[in-house]
Amino acid sequence: MQSLSRHSLRLAKRPLSSQMRQISTSRPAKAGLGPASVGLLAAAALAFGVYSLDARSAVQEYVVCPLIRALTTAEQGHNLGILCLKTGLYPRLFSDVDDPLLKVDVFGKTLSNPIGMAAGFDKHGEAIDALFSLGFSYVEIGSITPEPQPGNPKPRFFRLSQDDAVINRYGFNSVGHWAVLARLRERFAKLHTKHPDATLNSFQDNKFLAINLGKNKTGDEVEDYLAGVHNFGPYADALVINVSSPNTPGLRDLQNEAKLTNLLTKVVKERNSLEGELIDPSRKPPVLVKVAPDLTEAEIESIAQSAKDAKIDGIIMSNTTVQRPVDQLITKGDIVNETGGLSGKPLKPIALKAFRTLRKYTKDSDLVLVGCGGISSGKDALEFARAGATFVEFYTAFAYQGPGITRKIKDEITEELKREGKTWMEIVGSDDK
Ligand SMILES: Cc1cc2nc3c(=O)[nH]c(=O)nc-3n(C[C@H](O)[C@H](O)[C@H](O)COP(=O)(O)O)c2cc1C
């Protein structure tokens, strides 16, 4: 210590240039880090930094997502996710090429893979292009209501983290048609200049932008949807009629046969009266209806009948469930009984069972079935495909596993398809045989 301070004193008496020379030429203390070690450490830190920025890195799933969950409420976490995506502050996929085995032929077009983002994550159409960049081939924005409405009072979104599940009762919080339309028009103008030859409203090769339509809490149960078809049809590669949110009083009643046939027939008529999609005036967007998993076999059969009678193009099974499979939940306590729809892993068996019933009543038709509900792995996606899903979508698993999940699921599916020597399209509906 004494010799060190004497050394410093000697240094201080000399001119600065000579002090610098002495410092730069002096050997590092034996106990300190040598230049090689410092270099190695810096390289490791840089590599780790770059790795962490890759959407697929384990850091995203095992550090970033849990940290966000620890520091935010479910709704704050959701808003933060959207904010990061819309401002560009999110990890990227450094490479994301879809294997041709994953190709989906649907609605006369092609999707480069069968994985979609379900409605409810990007309710107001703020993060469309960021979601495409994370590997989804289908992004469904909404639900959007005609008039802006705040939704239910907070808190209205709850995590059941031990179960990789959530319960939500947002109640269609929406900025309304005009605000989303303004955003879509701005996006269209910008992207059309850049990609004048685009043939899809997604402005992405082999990817769809779907728009999910809801109704206002006090709105008209037919007119609200017709307004949606009229306003958003020109900007959509597919339109989804949502009659299955459990959080809008009376909405699920629209699933009864007479009401549904009436609604869907009018929706199809409105769609047919459109001049065409803005990007492709020769095409009018396919119409899908999104239904609940909490239906009896007879109710599912009548939904299939309505869909066929009204000549819509597809059905999404399913929305969230009002059931609480308590025996299968690890989470205990009052939170399980929060009012709202349950989604995530515990929904999967419920949704898949309802999906299989729907398939039973639609396989004699051209209706496209979309699988949704608790999908969180390639295995889950393949199960829905074998049961008849032309493609699948999810939401809750994205919240738990983070931005690398789509690539991960695509890799798992590709590996399995290669093992079986089949393409995705070859396994769709293979359980029927
Ligand atoms: C917070 C939250 C909000 C949702 N909002 C909507 C919505 O506005 N419209 C809709 O059709 N589905 C909505 N859903 C349902 C999802 O699109 C999906 O059908 C459901 O969560 C099941 O899929 P998952 O288990 O992969 O999340 C919402 C789901 C969650 C978790």
The ligand as an SDF file (V2000), in Angstrom:
LIG
                    3D

 31 33  0  0  0  0  0  0  0  0999 V2000
  -56.0180  -11.0810  -23.4640 C   0  0  0  0  0  0  0  0  0  0  0  0
  -56.7810  -11.7370  -24.5580 C   0  0  0  0  0  0  0  0  0  0  0  0
  -57.5960  -10.9760  -25.3610 C   0  0  0  0  0  0  0  0  0  0  0  0
  -58.3210  -11.5760  -26.3950 C   0  0  0  0  0  0  0  0  0  0  0  0
  -59.1010  -10.8070  -27.1940 N   0  0  0  0  0  0  0  0  0  0  0  0
  -59.7420  -11.3750  -28.2440 C   0  0  0  0  0  0  0  0  0  0  0  0
  -60.4890  -10.5820  -29.1430 C   0  0  0  0  0  0  0  0  0  0  0  0
  -60.5600   -9.3630  -29.0350 O   0  0  0  0  0  0  0  0  0  0  0  0
  -61.1260  -11.2090  -30.1650 N   0  0  0  0  0  0  0  0  0  0  0  0
  -61.0640  -12.5670  -30.3580 C   0  0  0  0  0  0  0  0  0  0  0  0
  -61.6510  -13.0810  -31.3110 O   0  0  0  0  0  0  0  0  0  0  0  0
  -60.3350  -13.3380  -29.5220 N   0  0  0  0  0  0  0  0  0  0  0  0
  -59.6830  -12.7780  -28.4870 C   0  0  0  0  0  0  0  0  0  0  0  0
  -58.9320  -13.5570  -27.6420 N   0  0  0  0  0  0  0  0  0  0  0  0
  -58.9200  -15.0330  -27.8420 C   0  0  0  0  0  0  0  0  0  0  0  0
  -57.6900  -15.5060  -28.6190 C   0  0  0  0  0  0  0  0  0  0  0  0
  -57.6960  -14.9970  -29.9190 O   0  0  0  0  0  0  0  0  0  0  0  0
  -57.6720  -17.0360  -28.6820 C   0  0  0  0  0  0  0  0  0  0  0  0
  -58.8080  -17.4740  -29.3830 O   0  0  0  0  0  0  0  0  0  0  0  0
  -57.6680  -17.6830  -27.3070 C   0  0  0  0  0  0  0  0  0  0  0  0
  -56.8620  -16.9710  -26.4200 O   0  0  0  0  0  0  0  0  0  0  0  0
  -57.1920  -19.1360  -27.3580 C   0  0  0  0  0  0  0  0  0  0  0  0
  -55.8930  -19.2150  -27.8720 O   0  0  0  0  0  0  0  0  0  0  0  0
  -54.5790  -19.2980  -26.9340 P   0  0  0  0  0  0  0  0  0  0  0  0
  -54.8420  -20.3680  -25.8990 O   0  0  0  0  0  0  0  0  0  0  0  0
  -53.4800  -19.6380  -27.8610 O   0  0  0  0  0  0  0  0  0  0  0  0
  -54.4200  -17.9720  -26.3150 O   0  0  0  0  0  0  0  0  0  0  0  0
  -58.2200  -12.9780  -26.6090 C   0  0  0  0  0  0  0  0  0  0  0  0
  -57.3730  -13.7320  -25.7940 C   0  0  0  0  0  0  0  0  0  0  0  0
  -56.6570  -13.1400  -24.7810 C   0  0  0  0  0  0  0  0  0  0  0  0
  -55.7480  -13.9770  -23.9330 C   0  0  0  0  0  0  0  0  0  0  0  0
  1  2  1  0
  2  3  1  0
  2 30  2  0
  3  4  2  0
  4  5  1  0
  4 28  1  0
  5  6  2  0
  6  7  1  0
  6 13  1  0
  7  8  2  0
  7  9  1  0
  9 10  1  0
 10 11  2  0
 10 12  1  0
 12 13  2  0
 13 14  1  0
 14 15  1  0
 14 28  1  0
 15 16  1  0
 16 17  1  0
 16 18  1  0
 18 19  1  0
 18 20  1  0
 20 21  1  0
 20 22  1  0
 22 23  1  0
 23 24  1  0
 24 25  2  0
 24 26  1  0
 24 27  1  0
 28 29  2  0
 29 30  1  0
 30 31  1  0
M  END
$$$$
